[in-house]
Amino acid sequence: MGFLMPGQSEDGLLRPGLGVKETIETDHVLRWDGDRLYVEQDVYHNGQLVHRKYKRGVTPAVAKAIARLVETASSDEATTGPAGQMRDGQGRTG
């Protein structure tokens, strides 16, 4: 199954208020819709699909960590070029 939500086992998450066992399937691909960062999930209750491509937003901490990775990669590319080539003082690679 991969990543498990808090309180979830390999068999799913028991939702006592609903009286169902909830399982989730995802491709773990981060998506951006222009406003928020999310992953798509198919949500099942007792094996029956109840939400197709549910958009679960990532936490602010995860979004900030990803932003730092993107910024680091962008600044690395600005100094080394797209193929890891070093740039000279005028921004030319060589």
MODELLER restraints for C-alpha pairs under 7 A, 6 or more apart:
rsr = mdl.restraints
at = mdl.atoms
rsr.add(forms.Gaussian(group=physical.xy_distance, feature=features.Distance(at['CA:1:A'], at['CA:10:A']), mean=6.79, stdev=0.5))
rsr.add(forms.Gaussian(group=physical.xy_distance, feature=features.Distance(at['CA:7:A'], at['CA:13:A']), mean=6.38, stdev=0.5))
rsr.add(forms.Gaussian(group=physical.xy_distance, feature=features.Distance(at['CA:12:A'], at['CA:21:A']), mean=5.95, stdev=0.5))
rsr.add(forms.Gaussian(group=physical.xy_distance, feature=features.Distance(at['CA:12:A'], at['CA:22:A']), mean=5.34, stdev=0.5))
rsr.add(forms.Gaussian(group=physical.xy_distance, feature=features.Distance(at['CA:12:A'], at['CA:23:A']), mean=4.59, stdev=0.5))
rsr.add(forms.Gaussian(group=physical.xy_distance, feature=features.Distance(at['CA:13:A'], at['CA:21:A']), mean=5.50, stdev=0.5))
rsr.add(forms.Gaussian(group=physical.xy_distance, feature=features.Distance(at['CA:13:A'], at['CA:22:A']), mean=4.94, stdev=0.5))
rsr.add(forms.Gaussian(group=physical.xy_distance, feature=features.Distance(at['CA:13:A'], at['CA:23:A']), mean=6.32, stdev=0.5))
rsr.add(forms.Gaussian(group=physical.xy_distance, feature=features.Distance(at['CA:14:A'], at['CA:20:A']), mean=6.06, stdev=0.5))
rsr.add(forms.Gaussian(group=physical.xy_distance, feature=features.Distance(at['CA:14:A'], at['CA:21:A']), mean=4.46, stdev=0.5))
rsr.add(forms.Gaussian(group=physical.xy_distance, feature=features.Distance(at['CA:14:A'], at['CA:22:A']), mean=6.13, stdev=0.5))
rsr.add(forms.Gaussian(group=physical.xy_distance, feature=features.Distance(at['CA:15:A'], at['CA:21:A']), mean=5.91, stdev=0.5))
rsr.add(forms.Gaussian(group=physical.xy_distance, feature=features.Distance(at['CA:15:A'], at['CA:22:A']), mean=6.71, stdev=0.5))
rsr.add(forms.Gaussian(group=physical.xy_distance, feature=features.Distance(at['CA:20:A'], at['CA:45:A']), mean=5.71, stdev=0.5))
rsr.add(forms.Gaussian(group=physical.xy_distance, feature=features.Distance(at['CA:20:A'], at['CA:46:A']), mean=5.74, stdev=0.5))
rsr.add(forms.Gaussian(group=physical.xy_distance, feature=features.Distance(at['CA:21:A'], at['CA:45:A']), mean=5.53, stdev=0.5))
rsr.add(forms.Gaussian(group=physical.xy_distance, feature=features.Distance(at['CA:21:A'], at['CA:46:A']), mean=5.09, stdev=0.5))
rsr.add(forms.Gaussian(group=physical.xy_distance, feature=features.Distance(at['CA:22:A'], at['CA:43:A']), mean=6.95, stdev=0.5))
rsr.add(forms.Gaussian(group=physical.xy_distance, feature=features.Distance(at['CA:22:A'], at['CA:44:A']), mean=5.51, stdev=0.5))
rsr.add(forms.Gaussian(group=physical.xy_distance, feature=features.Distance(at['CA:22:A'], at['CA:45:A']), mean=4.62, stdev=0.5))
rsr.add(forms.Gaussian(group=physical.xy_distance, feature=features.Distance(at['CA:22:A'], at['CA:46:A']), mean=6.34, stdev=0.5))
rsr.add(forms.Gaussian(group=physical.xy_distance, feature=features.Distance(at['CA:23:A'], at['CA:43:A']), mean=5.99, stdev=0.5))
rsr.add(forms.Gaussian(group=physical.xy_distance, feature=features.Distance(at['CA:23:A'], at['CA:44:A']), mean=5.18, stdev=0.5))
rsr.add(forms.Gaussian(group=physical.xy_distance, feature=features.Distance(at['CA:23:A'], at['CA:45:A']), mean=6.61, stdev=0.5))
rsr.add(forms.Gaussian(group=physical.xy_distance, feature=features.Distance(at['CA:24:A'], at['CA:41:A']), mean=6.32, stdev=0.5))
rsr.add(forms.Gaussian(group=physical.xy_distance, feature=features.Distance(at['CA:24:A'], at['CA:42:A']), mean=5.68, stdev=0.5))
rsr.add(forms.Gaussian(group=physical.xy_distance, feature=features.Distance(at['CA:24:A'], at['CA:43:A']), mean=4.71, stdev=0.5))
rsr.add(forms.Gaussian(group=physical.xy_distance, feature=features.Distance(at['CA:24:A'], at['CA:44:A']), mean=6.21, stdev=0.5))
rsr.add(forms.Gaussian(group=physical.xy_distance, feature=features.Distance(at['CA:25:A'], at['CA:41:A']), mean=5.58, stdev=0.5))
rsr.add(forms.Gaussian(group=physical.xy_distance, feature=features.Distance(at['CA:25:A'], at['CA:42:A']), mean=5.16, stdev=0.5))
rsr.add(forms.Gaussian(group=physical.xy_distance, feature=features.Distance(at['CA:25:A'], at['CA:43:A']), mean=6.65, stdev=0.5))
rsr.add(forms.Gaussian(group=physical.xy_distance, feature=features.Distance(at['CA:26:A'], at['CA:40:A']), mean=6.17, stdev=0.5))
rsr.add(forms.Gaussian(group=physical.xy_distance, feature=features.Distance(at['CA:26:A'], at['CA:41:A']), mean=4.62, stdev=0.5))
rsr.add(forms.Gaussian(group=physical.xy_distance, feature=features.Distance(at['CA:26:A'], at['CA:42:A']), mean=6.40, stdev=0.5))
rsr.add(forms.Gaussian(group=physical.xy_distance, feature=features.Distance(at['CA:28:A'], at['CA:39:A']), mean=6.21, stdev=0.5))
rsr.add(forms.Gaussian(group=physical.xy_distance, feature=features.Distance(at['CA:29:A'], at['CA:39:A']), mean=5.85, stdev=0.5))
rsr.add(forms.Gaussian(group=physical.xy_distance, feature=features.Distance(at['CA:30:A'], at['CA:37:A']), mean=6.66, stdev=0.5))
rsr.add(forms.Gaussian(group=physical.xy_distance, feature=features.Distance(at['CA:30:A'], at['CA:38:A']), mean=5.67, stdev=0.5))
rsr.add(forms.Gaussian(group=physical.xy_distance, feature=features.Distance(at['CA:30:A'], at['CA:39:A']), mean=5.07, stdev=0.5))
rsr.add(forms.Gaussian(group=physical.xy_distance, feature=features.Distance(at['CA:31:A'], at['CA:37:A']), mean=5.63, stdev=0.5))
rsr.add(forms.Gaussian(group=physical.xy_distance, feature=features.Distance(at['CA:31:A'], at['CA:38:A']), mean=5.32, stdev=0.5))
rsr.add(forms.Gaussian(group=physical.xy_distance, feature=features.Distance(at['CA:31:A'], at['CA:39:A']), mean=5.99, stdev=0.5))
rsr.add(forms.Gaussian(group=physical.xy_distance, feature=features.Distance(at['CA:32:A'], at['CA:38:A']), mean=6.50, stdev=0.5))
rsr.add(forms.Gaussian(group=physical.xy_distance, feature=features.Distance(at['CA:37:A'], at['CA:57:A']), mean=5.85, stdev=0.5))
rsr.add(forms.Gaussian(group=physical.xy_distance, feature=features.Distance(at['CA:37:A'], at['CA:58:A']), mean=6.12, stdev=0.5))
rsr.add(forms.Gaussian(group=physical.xy_distance, feature=features.Distance(at['CA:38:A'], at['CA:55:A']), mean=5.90, stdev=0.5))
rsr.add(forms.Gaussian(group=physical.xy_distance, feature=features.Distance(at['CA:38:A'], at['CA:56:A']), mean=5.35, stdev=0.5))
rsr.add(forms.Gaussian(group=physical.xy_distance, feature=features.Distance(at['CA:38:A'], at['CA:57:A']), mean=4.11, stdev=0.5))
rsr.add(forms.Gaussian(group=physical.xy_distance, feature=features.Distance(at['CA:38:A'], at['CA:58:A']), mean=5.40, stdev=0.5))
rsr.add(forms.Gaussian(group=physical.xy_distance, feature=features.Distance(at['CA:39:A'], at['CA:55:A']), mean=5.77, stdev=0.5))
rsr.add(forms.Gaussian(group=physical.xy_distance, feature=features.Distance(at['CA:39:A'], at['CA:56:A']), mean=5.49, stdev=0.5))
rsr.add(forms.Gaussian(group=physical.xy_distance, feature=features.Distance(at['CA:39:A'], at['CA:57:A']), mean=6.52, stdev=0.5))
rsr.add(forms.Gaussian(group=physical.xy_distance, feature=features.Distance(at['CA:40:A'], at['CA:53:A']), mean=4.81, stdev=0.5))
rsr.add(forms.Gaussian(group=physical.xy_distance, feature=features.Distance(at['CA:40:A'], at['CA:54:A']), mean=5.33, stdev=0.5))
rsr.add(forms.Gaussian(group=physical.xy_distance, feature=features.Distance(at['CA:40:A'], at['CA:55:A']), mean=4.78, stdev=0.5))
rsr.add(forms.Gaussian(group=physical.xy_distance, feature=features.Distance(at['CA:40:A'], at['CA:56:A']), mean=6.32, stdev=0.5))
rsr.add(forms.Gaussian(group=physical.xy_distance, feature=features.Distance(at['CA:41:A'], at['CA:52:A']), mean=6.81, stdev=0.5))
rsr.add(forms.Gaussian(group=physical.xy_distance, feature=features.Distance(at['CA:41:A'], at['CA:53:A']), mean=4.93, stdev=0.5))
rsr.add(forms.Gaussian(group=physical.xy_distance, feature=features.Distance(at['CA:41:A'], at['CA:54:A']), mean=4.98, stdev=0.5))
rsr.add(forms.Gaussian(group=physical.xy_distance, feature=features.Distance(at['CA:41:A'], at['CA:55:A']), mean=6.50, stdev=0.5))
rsr.add(forms.Gaussian(group=physical.xy_distance, feature=features.Distance(at['CA:42:A'], at['CA:51:A']), mean=5.64, stdev=0.5))
rsr.add(forms.Gaussian(group=physical.xy_distance, feature=features.Distance(at['CA:42:A'], at['CA:52:A']), mean=4.68, stdev=0.5))
rsr.add(forms.Gaussian(group=physical.xy_distance, feature=features.Distance(at['CA:42:A'], at['CA:53:A']), mean=5.25, stdev=0.5))
rsr.add(forms.Gaussian(group=physical.xy_distance, feature=features.Distance(at['CA:42:A'], at['CA:54:A']), mean=6.10, stdev=0.5))
rsr.add(forms.Gaussian(group=physical.xy_distance, feature=features.Distance(at['CA:43:A'], at['CA:49:A']), mean=5.95, stdev=0.5))
rsr.add(forms.Gaussian(group=physical.xy_distance, feature=features.Distance(at['CA:43:A'], at['CA:50:A']), mean=5.81, stdev=0.5))
rsr.add(forms.Gaussian(group=physical.xy_distance, feature=features.Distance(at['CA:43:A'], at['CA:51:A']), mean=5.01, stdev=0.5))
rsr.add(forms.Gaussian(group=physical.xy_distance, feature=features.Distance(at['CA:43:A'], at['CA:52:A']), mean=6.61, stdev=0.5))
rsr.add(forms.Gaussian(group=physical.xy_distance, feature=features.Distance(at['CA:44:A'], at['CA:50:A']), mean=5.44, stdev=0.5))
rsr.add(forms.Gaussian(group=physical.xy_distance, feature=features.Distance(at['CA:79:A'], at['CA:86:A']), mean=6.47, stdev=0.5))
rsr.add(forms.Gaussian(group=physical.xy_distance, feature=features.Distance(at['CA:79:A'], at['CA:87:A']), mean=5.89, stdev=0.5))
rsr.add(forms.Gaussian(group=physical.xy_distance, feature=features.Distance(at['CA:80:A'], at['CA:86:A']), mean=4.23, stdev=0.5))
rsr.add(forms.Gaussian(group=physical.xy_distance, feature=features.Distance(at['CA:80:A'], at['CA:87:A']), mean=5.60, stdev=0.5))
rsr.add(forms.Gaussian(group=physical.xy_distance, feature=features.Distance(at['CA:81:A'], at['CA:87:A']), mean=6.41, stdev=0.5))
rsr.add(forms.Gaussian(group=physical.xy_distance, feature=features.Distance(at['CA:81:A'], at['CA:93:A']), mean=6.63, stdev=0.5))
rsr.add(forms.Gaussian(group=physical.xy_distance, feature=features.Distance(at['CA:85:A'], at['CA:93:A']), mean=5.97, stdev=0.5))
rsr.add(forms.Gaussian(group=physical.xy_distance, feature=features.Distance(at['CA:85:A'], at['CA:94:A']), mean=6.55, stdev=0.5))
rsr.add(forms.Gaussian(group=physical.xy_distance, feature=features.Distance(at['CA:86:A'], at['CA:93:A']), mean=5.71, stdev=0.5))
rsr.add(forms.Gaussian(group=physical.xy_distance, feature=features.Distance(at['CA:86:A'], at['CA:94:A']), mean=6.48, stdev=0.5))
rsr.add(forms.Gaussian(group=physical.xy_distance, feature=features.Distance(at['CA:87:A'], at['CA:93:A']), mean=4.27, stdev=0.5))
rsr.add(forms.Gaussian(group=physical.xy_distance, feature=features.Distance(at['CA:87:A'], at['CA:94:A']), mean=6.52, stdev=0.5))
